[in-house]
Amino acid sequence: MRVLGLETSCDETGLAIFDSNQRHQANQGLVGQVLYSQIALHATYGGVVPELASRDHIRKLVPLLTQLLTECHLKKTDIDAIAFTKGPGLVGALMTGALFGRSLALALDIPAIGVHHMEGHLLAPLLGQNPPDFPFVALLVSGGHTMLVAVEGIGQYHILGESIDDAAGECFDKAAKMLDLPYPGGPNIAKLAQTGNPLAYALPRPMLGRGLDFSFSGMKTAVHNLIKDHATDINNPADAQTRADIAASFQHAVVDTLVKKCVKALQQTGMKRLVIAGGVSANQQLRQSLADALIKMSATVHYAPPALCTDNGAMIAFAGWQRLAAGQHDDLAVSCLPRWDMTSLPAL
């Protein structure tokens, strides 16, 4: 089954084709993918502007589909099914992909299914060279979500903890903006932190002793106070080390919080496999700290391939195939769910 995946939940327009007949080949079934990022569009505003995101998805979907089919040497009639992101996300952005995908499926007389964005992220590591077996604990960490999930199988999810305010990636974006760094904040904070001292400033680790929920708003406020009390002019070379130290201390605090919560989740569930997915999973400091912590408890950590860490169509195509193969599909009515509880998904 060849499945076209469409991802339009936020500021990336991602399309991909997954072929289940190639599942055990070197490409893990991923025939091809294209991705258009709206970073330059939103950088001026320091974050995603929903209306601009929706309009840009509309502008790029058709040319990206044409590009994908050309690169894969396929025609539209070679597609067997379509999977689109149904939620959670920005409702206007979700509707563009859902309407495009459902209309195309109707025209081609093929099934279509709406996919949960975070289930796509959660299953993306299964497309890697070292896919984990079930069960495992998953840390889903991105600009919009930070949550720990116990995964017994596809659709068998139990939320262990989640952020009660800002997501980790959102906190990176806001800290970067306070340091006059461009959007997105994650990679720019990490780059600045390379020359900084992670122990220069003691930043809070909120809620470490309170279960498995997260809170990052206090950390953001602490960075704001640091910047207010120290000279951090981006145009003054004398302030460069202070800026680097603040970035390194902030990154260290976020990573330390995530790692300790992951270790606690593994101990609480008795599981020995950890899956990290979402844009923040590309952070090298997080990867190194997790590797160091998990080796002490004989646990393993699994990531999505680098190209599948951020939002992409491949994870939607793969998650959609899993459910289509189980006989699930959506009817002609198009609906999107900006908020969608993962635990409500049916088990396969």
GUTOR-728264 format. One line per 5 residues: number of its first residue (from 1); their letters; for each residue x, z, y of N, C-alpha, C. Coordinates in steps of 0.1 Angstrom, whole numbers, plus 2048, in hexadecimal, padded with zeros to 3 digits. Each point is the difference from the previous one (the first is absolute). Example, Ala and Ser with C-alpha at 12.3 -4.5 7.8 and 13.67 -1.06 7.14 Angstrom:
// residues 2
1> as> 884,84E,7C7,7F7,800,80C,809,800,80C  7FC,7F9,80B,809,800,80B,7F8,808,80B
END
This chain:
// residues 348
1> mrvlg> 808,800,7F4,7F8,800,80C,809,800,80D  7FE,7F6,808,807,800,80D,7F7,806,80B  805,80A,806,7F8,808,80A,807,7FE,80E  7F9,7FC,80A,804,800,80D,7FD,80D,807  80B,807,805,7FE,80D,807,801,7FE,80F
6> letsc> 7F7,807,807,7FF,7FF,80E,801,80F,806  80A,802,808,802,80D,806,7FF,7FF,810  7F6,806,806,7FE,800,80E,7FB,80D,805  805,80B,7FB,7FA,80D,804,805,805,80D  80C,7FB,804,805,806,80D,808,7F5,808
11> detgl> 80D,800,800,807,7F7,808,809,7F6,7F9  7FE,7FE,7F3,806,7F6,7F8,7F6,7F7,7F9  803,7F3,801,7F7,7F7,7F9,808,7FB,7F3  7FC,805,7F5,807,7FD,7F3,7F8,7F9,7F6  805,7F5,7FB,7FA,7F8,7F5,809,7FF,7F5
16> aifds> 7FB,800,7F3,808,7FF,7F5,7F8,7FB,7F4  807,7FA,7F6,7F9,7FB,7F4,807,807,7F4  7F7,807,7F8,805,807,7F4,7FA,7F8,7F4  809,7FD,7F7,7FB,7F9,7F3,803,809,7F4  7F5,805,7FA,801,809,7F5,807,7F9,7F4
21> nqrhq> 800,7F3,7FF,807,7F9,7F5,810,801,802  804,804,80C,80F,801,802,804,80F,801  7F7,809,7FC,802,80E,802,80D,805,7FA  804,7FB,7F5,80C,805,7FA,80C,7F7,802  7FF,7F7,80A,80C,7F8,804,808,808,80B
26> anqgl> 80B,7FA,804,809,807,80A,7F9,803,80D  7F6,7F7,804,7F9,802,80C,7F5,80B,7FF  7FE,806,7F4,7F5,80A,7FE,7F2,7FA,803  7FF,7F3,800,7F3,7FA,803,7FD,7FC,80E  80A,804,809,7FE,7FC,80E,805,7F2,802
31> vgqvl> 7F7,7F7,801,804,7F2,802,806,7FD,80E  7FA,806,80A,805,7FF,80D,7F9,808,80A  806,803,80C,7F9,807,80A,805,7FC,80E  7F7,802,80A,804,7FD,80E,7FB,80C,808  807,804,80A,7FD,80B,808,803,7FE,80F
36> ysqia> 7F6,802,808,802,7FF,80E,7FE,80D,807  80A,805,807,7FF,80D,806,7FC,7FF,80F  7F8,808,805,7FC,800,80E,808,80A,809  80B,804,7FB,809,80A,807,802,7FC,80E  804,7F3,803,803,7FC,80D,7F4,801,809
41> lhaty> 7F4,7FD,7FA,7F4,800,808,7FC,80E,805  802,80A,7F8,7FC,80D,803,80B,809,806  80D,7FB,800,80B,808,805,7FF,804,80E  7FA,7F7,808,7FE,803,80E,7F7,80C,803  7F7,803,7F6,7F7,80B,802,804,80C,7F8
46> ggvvp> 80B,800,7F9,805,80B,7F9,7F8,804,7F3  7F7,7F7,7FC,7F8,803,7F4,7F6,7F4,7FF  7F8,801,7F5,7F7,7F5,7FD,7F3,800,808  7FD,7F5,806,7F4,7FE,808,7F6,7F9,7F7  7F5,807,7FB,7F7,7FB,7F6,7FB,7F2,803
51> elasr> 7FB,7FD,80C,7FA,7F3,803,80A,7F5,800  80C,803,804,80B,7F6,800,804,7FD,7F1  800,80A,7F8,803,7FF,7F2,7F6,7F7,7F9  7F3,802,803,7F5,7F8,7F9,802,7F1,804  802,7FE,80D,801,7F2,805,80C,7F9,7FA
56> dhirk> 80B,807,7FE,80C,7FA,7FA,7FE,7FD,7F2  7F9,808,7F8,7FD,7FD,7F2,7F8,7F3,800  7F6,7FE,808,7F8,7F4,800,809,7F4,803  809,802,809,809,7F4,803,80A,7FC,7F5  804,80A,7F8,80A,7FD,7F6,7FB,7FE,7F2
61> lvpll> 7F4,804,7FC,7FC,7FF,7F2,801,7F2,7FA  7FA,7F6,807,800,7F3,7FB,80E,7FA,7FF  808,800,80A,80E,7FA,7FF,808,808,7F5  7FE,80D,7FF,808,807,7F6,7FB,7FC,7F2  7F3,7FE,7FE,7FC,7FB,7F3,805,7F3,7FC
66> tqllt> 800,7F7,80A,806,7F2,7FE,80F,801,7FD  807,809,807,80E,802,7FD,803,805,7F2  7F8,80A,7FC,801,807,7F3,7FD,7F5,7F5  7F6,7F9,801,7FD,7F6,7F5,80A,7F5,7FF  806,7FC,80C,80B,7F6,800,80C,806,7F9
71> echlk> 804,80C,803,80C,806,7FA,7FE,802,7F1  7F4,803,7FC,7FD,803,7F1,7FD,7F3,7F9  7FF,7F5,807,7FD,7F3,7FA,7F2,800,7F9  7F6,806,807,7F3,802,7FA,7F6,7FB,80A  7F4,7FD,7FB,7F4,7FC,809,7F6,80C,800
76> ktdid> 7F7,800,809,7F6,80A,801,7F8,801,7F3  7FE,7F5,7FA,7F8,800,7F3,808,806,7F4  80C,803,802,808,806,7F6,7FE,80F,800  7FA,805,80A,7FD,80F,801,7F4,804,7F8  801,80A,7F8,7F6,805,7F7,7F7,80B,806
81> aiaft> 806,808,809,7F8,80B,806,807,804,80D  7F9,807,808,806,805,80D,7FD,80F,801  80B,807,805,7FF,80E,803,804,802,80F  7F8,808,806,802,802,80F,7FF,810,802  807,804,80A,800,80E,804,7F2,804,806
86> kgpgl> 7F9,809,7F9,7F3,804,805,801,80D,809  80B,807,7FE,801,80D,808,80B,808,7F9  804,80B,806,7FD,804,80E,809,7F8,80A  7FD,801,80D,807,7F8,80A,7F8,7FE,80C  805,7F7,809,7F9,7FD,80C,7F4,7F7,7FC
91> vgalm> 7F4,804,805,7F4,7F8,7FA,800,7F2,804  804,7FC,80D,801,7F2,804,80A,7F8,7F7  80B,806,7FE,80B,7FA,7F8,7FB,7FE,7F2  7FA,80A,7FA,7FB,7FF,7F3,7F5,7F5,7FE  7F7,7FF,80A,7F6,7F6,800,805,7F2,800
96> tgalf> 80B,7FD,807,805,7F3,801,805,7FB,7F2  807,809,7F9,805,7FD,7F2,7F5,7FF,7F6  7F6,809,801,7F5,801,7F7,7F7,7F3,801  7FD,7FD,80C,7F7,7F4,802,808,7F3,7FC  80C,7FF,803,808,7F5,7FD,801,7FE,7F0
101> grsla> 803,80B,7FA,802,800,7F1,7F2,7FE,7F9  7F6,806,805,7F3,7FF,7F9,7FA,7F2,802  802,7FA,80C,7FC,7F2,803,807,7F6,7F7  80E,802,7FF,808,7F7,7F8,7FC,801,7F2  7FD,80C,7FB,7FC,802,7F2,7F2,7F9,7FD
106> laldi> 7F7,801,80A,7F3,7F9,7FE,802,7F1,800  808,7FB,809,803,7F1,800,806,7FB,7F3  809,808,7FA,807,7FC,7F4,7F8,804,7F3  7F5,808,802,7F8,805,7F5,808,808,7F6  807,80A,806,809,809,7F8,7FC,80E,804
111> paigv> 803,80A,7F8,7FD,80E,803,80A,805,80B  7FB,80B,807,808,806,80A,7FD,80F,7FF  80A,808,804,7FF,80F,800,807,806,80B  7FA,80B,806,806,807,80A,809,80B,7FA  80C,802,806,80A,809,7FA,802,80C,80A
116> hhmeg> 802,80B,7FA,804,80C,808,80F,7FE,804  803,801,80D,80D,7FE,805,80A,809,7FA  7FD,80D,7FF,809,80A,7FA,802,7FE,7F1  7F6,7FB,7F9,802,7FD,7F2,80A,7F5,7FF  7FF,7F6,809,80A,7F6,800,80E,805,801
121> hllap> 802,809,80A,80E,806,802,804,808,7F3  7F6,808,7FB,803,808,7F4,804,7F8,7F4  7FA,7F4,7FE,804,7F8,7F5,80B,7F7,802  805,7FE,80D,80B,7F7,803,80D,803,7F8  803,80C,7FD,80C,803,7F8,800,7FA,7F2
126> llgqn> 7F3,7FD,7FB,7FF,7FA,7F3,805,7F2,800  802,7FA,80B,805,7F2,801,810,800,801  806,80C,800,80E,801,801,807,7FE,7F3  80D,801,800,808,7FE,7F4,800,80D,7F7  7FC,80B,806,800,80D,7F8,7F2,806,802
131> ppdfp> 7F6,7FA,7FB,7F2,805,802,7FE,80D,7F9  7F9,80A,806,7FE,80D,7FA,7F4,7FF,7F6  800,809,7F6,7F5,801,7F7,7F7,80B,806  7F3,7FF,7FC,7F7,80B,804,802,80C,7F7  7FE,80C,804,7FB,804,80E,80C,802,809
136> fvall> 7FD,801,80D,80B,803,80A,7FA,805,80C  808,806,808,7FC,805,80E,804,7F5,80A  7F8,7FC,809,803,7F6,80A,7FF,806,80E  80B,7FD,807,800,803,80F,7FD,7F3,807  7F5,800,806,7FC,7F4,808,803,803,80F
141> vsggh> 80A,7FA,806,804,804,80D,803,7F4,809  7F8,7FF,80A,800,7F4,809,7FC,804,80E  7FE,7F6,809,7FC,803,80D,7F2,806,801  7F7,7FD,7F6,7F3,805,801,7FC,80B,7F6  809,802,7F6,7FC,809,7F5,80D,808,7FC
146> tmlva> 7FD,80D,7FC,80A,808,7F9,7F9,808,7F6  801,7FD,7F3,7F9,808,7F6,807,800,7F3  7FE,80B,7F8,805,801,7F3,7F5,7FF,7F6  802,7F7,7F6,7F5,7FD,7F7,805,802,7F1  7F9,807,7F8,802,800,7F2,7F9,7F4,7F9
151> vegig> 808,7F8,7F9,7FB,7F4,7FB,800,800,7F1  7F5,800,7F9,7FF,800,7F2,7FF,7F2,7FA  7FB,7F7,809,7FE,7F2,7FC,7F9,7F9,80C  7FE,7F3,7FE,7FA,7F9,80B,7F1,804,803  7FE,805,80C,7F3,806,803,7FE,80E,7FD
156> qyhil> 80B,806,7FA,7FF,80E,7FC,809,808,80A  7FB,803,80B,808,806,80B,7FB,80D,804  809,80A,802,7FD,80D,805,808,803,80C  7FA,802,80C,808,802,80C,805,80E,800  80D,802,800,807,80D,800,801,805,80E
161> gesid> 803,7F8,809,801,804,80E,801,7F4,809  7FD,802,80D,801,7F5,80A,802,806,80E  803,7F7,809,803,805,80E,7F3,804,806  800,80B,807,7F4,804,807,7FF,7FB,80F  80B,7F9,804,800,7FA,80D,808,7F3,800
166> daage> 80C,7FF,806,807,7F4,800,806,7FC,7F3  801,7F4,7FC,807,7FB,7F5,80F,800,803  809,800,7F6,80E,801,802,805,7F4,808  7FB,7F4,7FC,804,7F4,808,7FB,800,80E  7F4,805,802,7FB,801,80E,809,809,808
171> cfdka> 804,80B,7FA,809,80A,807,80D,7F9,804  806,7F8,7F7,80C,7F8,803,7FD,7F7,80C  7F5,7F9,800,7FD,7F7,80B,7FF,808,80E  7FA,80C,7FF,7FE,807,80D,80D,806,804  809,805,7F7,80D,805,804,808,7F5,806
176> akmld> 7FF,7F4,7FA,808,7F5,805,7FC,7FC,80E  7F3,800,802,7FB,7FD,80E,805,80A,80A  801,80D,7FC,805,80A,809,80F,7FE,803  807,7FA,7F7,80E,7FD,802,802,7F2,805  7F6,7FA,805,800,7F2,805,806,7F6,7F7
181> lpypg> 7FD,802,7F3,803,7F6,7F5,7F5,7F7,7FE  802,7F4,7FB,7F5,7F6,7FE,7F8,804,7F4  7F4,7FA,7FF,7F7,801,7F5,805,7F5,7F5  800,803,7F3,7FB,80D,7FA,80C,80A,800  7FB,80D,800,80A,80B,802,809,803,7F4
186> gpnia> 7FB,7FE,7F4,808,804,7F4,80E,7FA,800  801,7F3,7FF,80E,7FA,7FF,808,803,80D  7FA,801,80B,808,802,80C,805,80F,802  7F8,809,7FB,804,80E,7FF,80C,801,7F6  7FE,7FA,7F5,80A,800,7F5,80E,7FA,805
191> klaqt> 7FF,7F5,808,80C,7FA,805,807,809,80A  7F8,806,809,806,809,80A,806,80D,7F9  7F9,804,7F6,804,80D,7F9,80E,7FE,7F8  804,7F4,7FE,80C,7FE,7F8,80D,807,807  800,800,80D,80B,806,808,7FD,80E,804
196> gnpla> 7F5,806,7FC,7FC,80E,804,802,80A,7F6  7FF,80D,805,802,80B,7F7,7F2,806,7FC  7FD,7FF,7F3,7F2,804,7FC,7FE,80F,801  80B,808,802,7FE,80E,802,802,805,80E  800,7F6,809,802,804,80E,7F5,808,806
201> yalpr> 7F3,7FD,7FC,7F5,807,805,7F7,804,7F4  7FB,80D,801,7F8,805,7F5,7F1,7FD,804  7FB,7F6,7F9,7F2,7FC,802,7F7,806,7F5  7F3,803,803,7F7,807,7F7,7FD,7F7,7F4  7FD,807,7F5,7FB,7F9,7F4,7F2,805,7FD
206> pmlgr> 7F6,7FB,807,7F2,806,7FF,7FB,800,7F2  7F9,80B,7FC,7F8,801,7F4,808,800,7F3  80D,802,801,808,800,7F4,7FB,80B,7F6  7FB,80A,805,7FB,80B,7F7,7F1,800,7FD  7FA,7F5,804,7F1,800,7FF,7FC,7F4,7F7
211> gldfs> 801,801,7F4,7FB,7F6,7F6,808,7F3,802  7F9,7F5,7FE,806,7F3,800,7FB,7F7,80B  7F9,806,80A,7FC,7F8,80C,80B,7FF,809  7FF,7F6,809,80B,7FE,80A,7FA,801,80E  809,803,80A,7FD,800,80E,80C,7FC,807
216> fsgmk> 7FF,7F6,809,80C,7FB,807,7FE,800,80F  7F4,805,805,7FE,800,80E,809,80A,807  803,80C,7F9,809,80A,806,80E,7FB,801  804,7F8,7F7,80E,7FA,800,801,7F6,80C  7F5,7F9,802,800,7F6,80B,801,808,80E
221> tavhn> 7F9,80B,801,800,808,80C,80E,806,802  806,804,7F5,80E,806,801,80A,7F5,805  7FE,7F4,7FC,809,7F5,805,7FD,7FE,80F  7F4,800,804,7FC,7FF,80E,807,80B,808  800,80C,7FB,806,80B,808,80F,7FF,801
226> likdh> 806,7FB,7F5,80F,7FD,800,803,7F6,80A  7F9,7F5,801,803,7F6,809,7FE,805,80F  7F6,808,801,7FD,806,80E,80B,809,805  807,807,7F6,80A,809,803,80E,7FB,800  802,7F3,7FC,80D,7FA,7FF,800,7F2,807
231> atdin> 80C,7FC,805,801,7F3,806,801,7F6,7F5  7F6,7F6,800,800,7F6,7F6,7FD,7F2,805  806,7FD,80C,7FE,7F3,806,807,7F5,7F8  7F7,7F7,7FC,805,7F5,7F7,80B,7F7,807  800,801,80D,809,7F7,808,80D,808,804
236> npada> 801,80D,7FC,80C,808,804,808,802,7F3  80C,7FA,7FF,809,802,7F4,803,80F,7FD  800,808,80B,803,80E,7FE,7F5,807,7F7  7F4,7FB,800,7F5,806,7F8,7FF,7FA,7F2  808,7F7,7FD,7FF,7F9,7F3,801,809,7F4
241> qtrad> 809,80A,800,802,808,7F5,7F4,80A,7FF  7FB,805,80B,7F4,808,7FF,7F4,7F9,7FA  7FE,7F4,804,7F5,7F8,7FB,802,7FE,7F1  80C,7FD,7FB,803,7FE,7F2,7FD,80D,7F8  804,80B,806,7FF,80D,7FA,7F1,804,7FE
246> iaasf> 7F8,7FD,80B,7F1,802,7FF,7FA,7F8,7F5  804,7F3,800,7FA,7F7,7F5,804,804,7F2  80D,804,7FF,805,805,7F2,7F9,80D,7FC  7FE,809,80A,7FA,80D,7FC,7F1,7FE,7FD  7FA,7F7,807,7F2,7FD,7FE,7FE,7F9,7F2
251> qhavv> 808,7F6,7FD,7FF,7F9,7F3,803,80A,7F5  80A,809,802,803,80A,7F5,7F4,809,7FE  7F9,804,80A,7F5,809,7FF,7F5,7FA,7F8  7FD,7F3,804,7F5,7F9,7F9,804,7FE,7F1  80C,7FB,7FD,804,7FE,7F3,800,80D,7F8
256> dtlvk> 805,80A,805,801,80D,7FA,7F2,805,7FC  7F6,7FE,809,7F3,804,7FD,7FA,7F8,7F4  802,7F3,801,7FA,7F7,7F5,807,803,7F3  80D,802,7FF,807,803,7F4,7FB,80D,7FA  7FF,80A,808,7FC,80D,7FA,7F2,800,7FB
261> kcvka> 7F7,7F9,807,7F2,7FE,7FB,800,7F9,7F3  808,7F5,7FF,800,7F8,7F3,805,809,7F5  80B,808,802,805,808,7F5,7F5,80B,7FC  7F9,805,80A,7F6,80A,7FD,7F4,7F9,7F8  7FD,7F4,804,7F5,7F9,7F9,804,7FD,7F1
266> lqqtg> 80C,7FC,7FE,805,7FE,7F2,7FF,80D,7F8  805,80B,806,800,80D,7F9,7F2,804,7FD  7F7,7FE,80A,7F2,804,7FE,7F8,7F8,7F5  803,7F3,7FF,7F9,7F8,7F6,808,800,7F3  80C,803,800,808,7FF,7F4,805,7F2,7FC
271> mkrlv> 7FE,7F7,80A,804,7F2,7FD,80E,7FE,804  806,7F5,7FA,80E,7FE,802,803,7F2,806  7F6,7F9,805,802,7F3,807,7F9,801,80E  808,7FB,80A,7FB,800,80D,801,7F1,805  7F5,7FC,806,7FF,7F2,806,7FF,802,80F
276> iaggv> 808,7F9,807,7FF,800,80F,7FC,7F2,805  7F6,7FF,808,7FB,7F3,805,7FC,802,80E  7FF,7F4,807,7FD,800,80E,80C,7FD,809  7FE,7FD,80C,80B,7FC,809,80C,80A,801  7FC,80D,801,80B,80A,802,809,801,7F3
281> sanqq> 7FB,7FB,7F5,808,801,7F4,80D,7F7,801  801,7F8,80A,80C,7F8,802,80B,808,806  7FD,80C,805,80A,808,807,80B,804,7F7  80C,7FD,803,80B,803,7F7,803,80E,7FE  7FE,808,80B,803,80F,7FF,7F6,806,7F7
286> lrqsl> 7F3,7FC,800,7F6,805,7F7,804,7FD,7F2  804,7F4,7FD,804,7FB,7F3,80B,809,7FA  80B,802,809,80B,807,7FB,7FD,80F,7FE  7F8,806,808,7FC,80E,7FF,7F8,802,7F4  7F6,7F7,7FD,7F8,801,7F4,808,7FE,7F3
291> adali> 80A,7F7,800,808,7FE,7F5,808,80D,7FD  805,806,80A,808,80C,7FE,7F7,80C,7FB  7F4,801,805,7F7,80B,7FC,7FB,7FE,7F2  7FC,7F4,7FD,7F9,7FD,7F3,80A,801,7F4  80D,7FD,803,809,800,7F4,802,80E,7FC
296> kmsat> 7FE,80A,808,802,80E,7FD,7F4,805,7F7  7F5,7F9,800,7F5,804,7F8,7FC,7F5,7F5  80A,7F8,7FD,7FF,7F5,7F5,7F4,7F8,802  7FD,7FD,80D,7F4,7F7,803,806,7F2,805  7F7,7F6,7FF,804,7F3,805,7F7,7FC,80C
301> vhyap> 806,7F7,808,7F9,7FB,80C,7FF,7F1,7FF  7F5,7FA,804,7FD,7F2,7FF,7FB,7FB,80D  805,7F4,804,7FC,7FA,80D,7FB,7F2,7FD  7F8,7FB,80A,7FC,7F2,800,80D,7F8,804  801,7F3,7FC,80A,7F8,804,801,800,810
306> palct> 80C,7FF,806,801,800,80E,7F6,7F8,808  7FD,7F4,7FB,7F7,7F7,807,7F1,805,7FF  7FE,809,7F7,7F2,805,7FE,7FE,80E,805  809,806,808,7FF,80D,805,7F6,801,80B  800,7F6,809,7F7,800,80B,7F3,7F8,7FC
311> dngam> 7F6,7FF,808,7F4,7F9,7FD,803,7F2,7FC  7FA,7FB,7F5,802,7F2,7FB,7F5,7FC,7F7  7FF,7F3,7FE,7F5,7FA,7F8,802,802,7F1  80D,801,7FC,803,801,7F2,7FA,80D,7F9  800,80B,807,7FB,80C,7FA,7F0,7FF,7FF
316> iafag> 7FA,7F9,80A,7F2,7FE,7FF,7FC,7F6,7F5  808,7F6,7FE,7FD,7F6,7F5,802,807,7F3  80A,809,7FE,802,807,7F4,7F5,80A,7FD  7FD,808,80A,7F5,80A,7FE,7F3,7F9,7FD  7FE,7F5,807,7F3,7F9,7FE,800,7FA,7F2
321> wqrla> 80B,7FB,7FB,800,7FB,7F2,7FD,80A,7F6  805,80C,802,7FD,80B,7F7,7F1,802,7FE  7F9,800,80B,7F2,803,800,7F7,7F3,7FC  805,7F5,804,7F9,7F3,7FC,801,7FF,7F1  80C,803,7FA,802,7FF,7F2,7F7,809,7F8
326> agqhd> 7FC,80B,807,7F7,80A,7FA,7F1,7FC,802  7FE,7F5,806,7F2,7FB,802,7F9,804,80D  808,806,809,7FA,803,80D,801,7F5,80A  7F6,7FF,809,801,7F6,80B,7F5,804,80A  802,7FB,80C,7F6,803,80B,7F6,7F5,800
331> dlavs> 7F4,804,806,7F6,7F5,802,802,7FA,80D  7F6,7F8,804,802,7F8,80D,800,808,80C  7FA,80C,800,800,808,80C,80E,805,803  804,7FF,80D,80D,804,804,7FF,80D,807  807,80A,7FB,800,80D,807,80F,805,800
336> clprw> 803,807,80A,80E,806,801,7FE,80F,802  80A,807,7FC,800,80F,800,80C,805,808  7FF,802,80D,80C,805,807,805,80E,7FB  7F7,808,7FB,803,80C,7F8,7FB,7FF,7F2  809,802,7F7,7FC,7FE,7F2,807,80A,7F7
341> dmtsl> 7F9,808,7F9,806,80B,7F8,805,7F9,7F3  80D,801,7FD,806,7FA,7F4,7F9,806,7F3  7FC,80C,801,7FB,807,7F3,7F2,7FA,7FC  7FA,7F8,809,7F3,7FA,7FD,802,7F3,7F8  80C,7FB,7FF,802,7F4,7F8,7FD,802,7F2
346> pal> 7FA,7F6,7F9,7FD,801,7F2,80D,7FF,7F7  801,808,7F6,80C,7FF,7F7,7FF,7F4,7F7  80B,7FB,7FC,801,7F4,7F7,803,805,7F2
END
